[in-house]
Amino acid sequence: MKTAFAALFAGVLLIAATAPARQPTPTTKEVPAAEKDYPPGWFPITRMPDTETWQSVRDADEKESKVRFYLPPGVKTVRGVFFCFQFHSSDPRHAARAWDFALVTYPWPIEYDVGVNDKRNGRYKLGHPSGNMGYLLKYLEVAGKETGHPELATAPIVGWLGQNGPPLVKDLFERAPDRVLAWSDGFPNRMAAIAAITAKVPYAYAWELGGDVKEREADRAKAGDAVKDMPTLPATMTCRATTYGFKHGIYSKYGFFVAYLDRCIKARLPAEAPAPGRPVPLKPLKLEDGWVSDFNPVSEWVPIAPAKDAKGMVNPVWLPDEYAAWVYRAFHSAKPDLRIKSPVTEYHGGDRSDCGIGYTKPTPAGTPVKVVAEVKGTYAKVEFRDGDKVLGTATAAPYELDGVKFDKGIHALIAVGVAADGKRVASHPAFLFAE
């Protein structure tokens, strides 16, 4: 199964270019009315307990594809919903617990139901319509009644549904525009089709094709002096990144998406939840109030700036705040010679060392931990950061910081090497979940 998925996503561009024309597939804007109107795998609602490993969830999908539902233990009011792909990412229950969100996961074949007609999964043979995010909305209503959480019927939604994100979020936005808080993942050529949505909804996307250096240089040469010292505010709230140096970016980018969604949740959710069943008044975001970075540079120190001050960006990308800008700078860094080694690392060990950023085990909130960096280059000092916050510095090996405490939530740990001449290099981020 792992090999099949790796081959599937590594070759997705080639398949898209050479696949034969697909047969017409019925579509509908109707919301399914009852369980009997659903294709197999949705009902009865399958709860995901904390005792079940994420690996076992994915292994079970090989036998029977099912949508799975998870509620963080002890949650009194569900603040939102994370609709997430079952894949070789870290356990999405970590994010659900950090946010007090419900989690709905779906295996690859069921993407046909809510997204696109991909004949490789064979789901179309069941004969029901494809591309219907109404399945999710009605499912949440039923789940709300079954679990005693009626707020699920109106809760904001964030998602990572693989690279077909644009058409999926388009359908969801048309059905429930006030519930789409932020989204992630998609191909660049599909993002233009949802510009009206991303003018209001933050959206991050990334890919592992980092070898297009000549293309970047050509874009930079073409822009020339036209953007030098000129304001460069992005047209929409979209953020494109590249997972430099990883064999399989599909695995590594999940961590970046979750960190980006985390900052959007902090920016958009009200401090107090409304009464159950009442709509959640999401805070609107303005382009000029965010931060901006540049997709174009291939370096270890990507420029970032407040949106109002951003100038000279060749391919500007939008970020919700300064913390997210630092995460982008680190994630978008090209093969730095330092990395966070502990308490979490950018790589997952064992049998999937190629999976890159995204794997971590939760750390108890408020417990002192040691943050350690592995450094190969020569630096006058190494800064340890939690996003834009400096945790401390080390001026000599071993490069470590002891007794660091983290509040509940998602933290992007970054090591910044500062050379004697002031030049700086950022490590890739290592994502820590404090619970």
Backbone hydrogen bonds, N-H to C=O, Kabsch-Sander energy under -0.5 kcal/mol:
donor,donor_aa,acceptor,acceptor_aa,energy
5,F,1,M,-2.3
6,A,2,K,-2.4
7,A,3,T,-2.4
8,L,4,A,-2.2
9,F,5,F,-2.3
10,A,6,A,-2.1
11,G,7,A,-1.6
12,V,9,F,-0.7
15,I,11,G,-2.4
16,A,12,V,-2.3
17,A,13,L,-1.6
18,T,14,L,-1.5
19,A,15,I,-2.4
37,D,34,A,-1.9
38,Y,35,E,-1.9
41,G,43,F,-0.5
42,W,39,P,-1.0
46,T,67,V,-0.6
47,R,45,I,-0.7
48,M,69,F,-2.8
52,E,49,P,-1.1
57,V,53,T,-1.7
58,R,54,W,-1.9
59,D,55,Q,-2.4
60,A,56,S,-2.4
61,D,57,V,-1.1
62,E,59,D,-1.3
63,K,60,A,-1.4
64,E,60,A,-2.0
67,V,41,G,-3.0
68,R,105,T,-2.3
69,F,46,T,-2.9
70,Y,103,L,-2.4
75,V,72,P,-1.6
79,R,100,D,-2.5
80,G,100,D,-0.5
81,V,156,P,-2.1
82,F,102,A,-2.7
83,F,81,V,-0.6
83,F,158,V,-2.5
84,C,82,F,-0.7
84,C,104,V,-2.8
85,F,160,W,-2.1
86,Q,106,Y,-2.2
87,F,85,F,-0.9
89,S,87,F,-2.1
94,H,91,D,-1.7
96,A,92,P,-2.0
97,R,93,R,-2.4
98,A,94,H,-2.0
99,W,95,A,-2.1
100,D,96,A,-1.3
101,F,96,A,-2.3
102,A,80,G,-2.6
103,L,70,Y,-2.6
104,V,82,F,-2.6
105,T,68,R,-2.4
106,Y,84,C,-1.7
110,I,107,P,-1.0
111,E,108,W,-1.9
112,Y,109,P,-1.6
113,D,110,I,-0.9
114,V,110,I,-1.1
115,G,111,E,-3.0
118,D,116,V,-1.3
119,K,117,N,-0.7
121,N,118,D,-1.8
122,G,119,K,-0.6
125,K,122,G,-1.4
126,L,123,R,-2.1
127,G,124,Y,-1.7
130,S,26,P,-1.7
131,G,112,Y,-1.4
132,N,113,D,-2.6
133,M,131,G,-0.7
135,Y,132,N,-1.7
136,L,133,M,-0.5
137,L,133,M,-1.6
138,K,134,G,-2.4
139,Y,135,Y,-2.0
140,L,136,L,-2.3
141,E,137,L,-1.4
142,V,138,K,-2.2
143,A,139,Y,-2.7
144,G,140,L,-2.3
145,K,141,E,-1.8
146,E,142,V,-2.4
147,T,143,A,-2.2
148,G,144,G,-0.9
149,H,144,G,-2.0
152,L,149,H,-2.1
153,A,150,P,-1.7
154,T,151,E,-1.5
155,A,151,E,-1.3
157,I,179,R,-3.5
158,V,81,V,-2.6
159,G,182,A,-0.7
160,W,83,F,-2.1
161,L,162,G,-0.5
161,L,184,S,-0.6
165,G,162,G,-0.9
168,L,164,N,-1.4
169,V,165,G,-3.0
170,K,166,P,-1.9
171,D,167,P,-1.8
172,L,168,L,-2.2
173,F,169,V,-2.8
174,E,170,K,-1.8
175,R,171,D,-1.2
176,A,172,L,-3.1
179,R,176,A,-1.9
180,V,176,A,-0.6
180,V,177,P,-0.6
181,L,157,I,-2.1
181,L,179,R,-1.0
182,A,157,I,-0.9
183,W,202,P,-2.0
184,S,159,G,-0.9
185,D,204,A,-3.0
187,F,163,Q,-0.7
190,R,187,F,-1.7
191,M,187,F,-0.8
191,M,188,P,-1.0
192,A,188,P,-0.7
193,A,190,R,-0.6
194,I,191,M,-1.6
195,A,192,A,-1.4
197,I,194,I,-1.0
198,T,194,I,-2.5
199,A,195,A,-0.9
200,K,197,I,-2.2
201,V,197,I,-2.5
203,Y,237,M,-2.3
204,A,183,W,-1.8
205,Y,239,C,-2.9
207,W,241,A,-1.1
210,G,208,E,-2.2
213,V,211,G,-1.2
216,R,212,D,-1.9
217,E,213,V,-2.6
218,A,214,K,-2.3
219,D,215,E,-2.1
220,R,216,R,-2.3
221,A,217,E,-2.6
222,K,218,A,-2.4
223,A,219,D,-2.2
224,G,220,R,-2.1
226,A,223,A,-2.1
227,V,224,G,-0.7
230,M,227,V,-2.2
232,T,310,A,-2.1
237,M,198,T,-3.0
238,T,236,T,-1.4
239,C,203,Y,-2.4
241,A,205,Y,-1.9
243,T,207,W,-2.0
244,Y,242,T,-1.6
246,F,243,T,-1.2
248,H,354,D,-0.9
251,Y,248,H,-1.4
252,S,248,H,-1.2
253,K,249,G,-2.5
254,Y,251,Y,-0.5
255,G,252,S,-0.7
256,F,252,S,-0.6
257,F,253,K,-2.4
258,V,254,Y,-2.6
259,A,255,G,-2.1
260,Y,256,F,-2.5
261,L,257,F,-2.9
262,D,258,V,-2.3
263,R,259,A,-1.7
264,C,260,Y,-1.9
265,I,261,L,-2.7
266,K,262,D,-2.0
267,A,263,R,-1.6
268,R,264,C,-2.0
269,L,265,I,-2.3
278,R,275,A,-2.4
280,V,154,T,-0.7
282,L,280,V,-1.5
283,K,268,R,-3.0
289,D,286,K,-1.4
290,G,287,L,-1.5
291,W,319,L,-3.1
292,V,305,A,-3.1
293,S,317,V,-1.8
294,D,303,P,-0.7
295,F,315,N,-2.7
299,S,297,P,-0.7
305,A,292,V,-1.9
307,A,290,G,-2.7
308,K,288,E,-0.5
309,D,306,P,-1.8
310,A,306,P,-0.9
310,A,307,A,-0.7
312,G,227,V,-0.9
312,G,230,M,-2.1
317,V,293,S,-2.5
318,W,238,T,-2.8
319,L,291,W,-2.7
325,A,321,D,-1.7
326,W,322,E,-2.0
327,V,323,Y,-2.0
328,Y,324,A,-2.4
329,R,325,A,-2.5
330,A,326,W,-2.1
331,F,327,V,-2.9
332,H,328,Y,-2.8
333,S,330,A,-1.1
334,A,299,S,-2.0
335,K,333,S,-0.9
339,R,374,E,-2.1
341,K,372,V,-3.4
342,S,372,V,-1.5
346,E,340,I,-0.8
352,R,349,G,-0.9
355,C,352,R,-1.6
359,Y,356,G,-0.7
363,T,433,F,-3.0
366,G,406,F,-2.3
367,T,364,P,-1.6
369,V,404,V,-2.1
371,V,369,V,-0.5
371,V,401,L,-3.1
372,V,342,S,-2.5
372,V,370,K,-0.6
373,A,399,Y,-2.9
374,E,339,R,-3.1
375,V,373,A,-0.6
376,K,337,D,-2.6
377,G,337,D,-0.8
379,Y,377,G,-0.6
380,A,418,V,-2.0
381,K,418,V,-1.5
382,V,394,A,-2.7
383,E,416,V,-2.9
384,F,392,G,-3.0
385,R,383,E,-0.5
385,R,414,I,-2.9
386,D,389,K,-2.8
387,G,385,R,-0.6
387,G,412,A,-2.1
389,K,386,D,-1.9
391,L,384,F,-3.4
391,L,389,K,-0.6
392,G,384,F,-1.2
394,A,382,V,-1.9
400,E,398,P,-1.2
401,L,371,V,-2.6
404,V,369,V,-2.5
409,G,434,A,-2.2
411,H,432,L,-3.0
413,L,411,H,-0.8
413,L,430,A,-2.7
414,I,385,R,-2.2
416,V,383,E,-2.6
417,G,415,A,-0.5
417,G,425,V,-2.6
418,V,381,K,-2.8
419,A,417,G,-0.6
419,A,423,K,-3.0
422,G,419,A,-1.9
425,V,417,G,-1.8
426,A,300,E,-2.1
427,S,415,A,-2.6
430,A,413,L,-2.1
432,L,411,H,-3.2
432,L,430,A,-0.6
434,A,409,G,-2.9
434,A,432,L,-0.6
435,E,363,T,-2.2
435,E,433,F,-0.6
